[in-house]
């Protein structure tokens, strides 16, 4: 699972065709491990948001296999006036305690916050990973280059 996760992550970082094509690849990988995927909405066309949501989809799929023994994952994308939102859930086991953010979720949180977004994890009634990214990101402190945009 770890090698598969790393290979998919490298693909998303190096692939120049983001957005819908990345979801097709996640769906193929899910099918390979016996998980069906249900998608509602569309991936943002904006490259930075699409890359982050693609990375989150890989993380969700990996965790659904590894921790939840899920057979189905759900991806919901919404584009509002001021924010892009992605919500990932699965049909697997409900966590028994709060989800700890290891390398995968912790890295995803760091990436999300570095572009001015937020990440939340629900675990009590079901597992859900929710990412929100402001459409206008020019006023946050960009940690990648240390400058203020």
C-alpha positions in Angstrom: 0.0 0.0 0.0 2.8 2.4 0.9 4.6 1.8 -2.4 1.4 2.2 -4.3 0.6 5.5 -2.5 4.1 6.9 -3.3 3.8 6.0 -6.9 0.4 7.7 -7.2 1.7 10.7 -5.4 4.7 11.0 -7.7 2.3 10.7 -10.7 0.2 13.7 -9.4 3.3 15.8 -8.8 4.8 15.1 -12.3 1.7 14.9 -14.4 0.9 18.0 -16.4 -2.7 17.1 -17.1 -4.5 17.9 -13.8 -8.1 18.0 -12.9 -10.5 15.4 -14.4 -7.6 13.3 -15.8 -6.2 12.8 -12.3 -9.6 11.6 -11.1 -9.7 9.0 -13.9 -6.3 7.7 -12.6 -7.6 7.5 -9.0 -10.6 5.6 -10.3 -8.4 3.2 -12.2 -6.3 2.6 -9.1 -9.4 2.2 -6.9 -10.8 -0.4 -9.4 -7.5 -2.2 -9.3 -7.9 -2.7 -5.5 -11.6 -3.5 -5.6 -13.1 -0.1 -4.6 -15.8 1.7 -6.5 -15.7 5.5 -6.7 -18.7 7.9 -6.8 -18.0 11.5 -7.8 -20.4 14.4 -7.7 -19.5 17.9 -9.0 -16.4 18.6 -11.0 -12.7 19.1 -10.2 -11.7 22.8 -10.3 -10.0 23.8 -13.5 -7.6 26.0 -11.4 -4.3 24.0 -11.4 -3.2 24.5 -7.8 -6.7 23.5 -6.4 -6.9 20.5 -8.8 -3.4 19.3 -7.8 -4.3 19.5 -4.1 -7.6 17.8 -4.5 -5.9 15.1 -6.6 -3.4 14.5 -3.8 -6.3 14.3 -1.3 -8.0 11.7 -3.4 -4.9 9.6 -3.4 -4.7 9.9 0.4 -8.4 9.1 0.8 -8.1 6.0 -1.3 -5.0 4.8 0.5 -6.6 5.3 3.9 -9.9 3.7 2.8 -7.9 0.6 1.9 -5.6 0.6 4.8 -7.8 1.6 7.8 -11.5 1.4 6.8 -11.6 -1.7 4.7 -13.9 0.3 2.4 -15.4 -1.0 -0.8 -16.6 2.5 -1.9 -15.4 6.0 -1.7 -17.3 9.2 -2.4 -15.8 12.4 -3.8 -17.8 15.6 -3.8 -16.5 18.8 -5.5 -18.1 22.2 -5.2 -17.1 25.5 -6.7 -18.7 28.5 -5.0 -18.1 32.2 -5.5 -15.2 32.4 -3.0 -14.1 28.9 -2.3 -13.4 25.5 -3.8 -14.5 22.6 -1.6 -13.7 18.9 -1.8 -15.3 16.4 0.5 -14.1 12.8 0.6 -16.0 10.0 2.5 -15.9 6.2 2.4 -18.3 3.4 3.0 -15.9 1.5 5.3 -15.5 1.2 9.1 -16.1 4.2 11.2 -13.1 5.2 13.3 -13.3 4.3 17.0 -11.4 7.3 18.1 -10.2 10.7 16.7 -8.1 10.2 13.5 -4.5 11.0 14.1 -2.8 12.9 11.4 0.3 10.9 10.4 2.5 11.6 7.4 -0.2 11.5 4.8 -2.9 13.7 6.4 -0.4 15.9 8.1 1.4 16.6 4.8 -2.0 17.2 3.2 -2.9 19.7 6.0 0.4 21.5 5.5 0.0 21.8 1.8 -3.6 23.0 2.2 -2.7 25.6 4.8 0.3 26.8 2.8 -2.0 28.0 0.0 -4.5 29.6 2.5 -6.9 26.7 2.7 -8.3 24.7 5.6 -8.7 21.0 6.2 -11.1 19.3 8.6 -11.5 15.6 9.5 -14.8 14.2 10.8 -14.8 10.8 12.5 -17.6 10.3 14.9 -20.6 9.2 12.7 -18.5 8.6 9.6 -15.1 9.4 8.2 -14.9 12.6 6.1 -12.0 14.6 4.9 -13.0 18.2 3.8 -10.7 20.7 2.1 -11.6 24.3 1.4 -9.4 26.5 -0.7 -10.2 30.2 -1.3 -10.4 31.1 -4.9 -8.6 34.3 -4.3 -5.4 33.4 -2.6 -3.3 36.5 -3.2 -3.4 37.9 0.4 -2.0 35.0 2.4 1.5 34.5 3.5 3.0 32.1 1.0 5.2 29.7 2.9 6.8 28.3 -0.2 8.8 31.4 -1.0 8.4 33.4 2.2 6.9 36.4 0.4 3.6 38.1 0.9 1.5 38.1 -2.3 
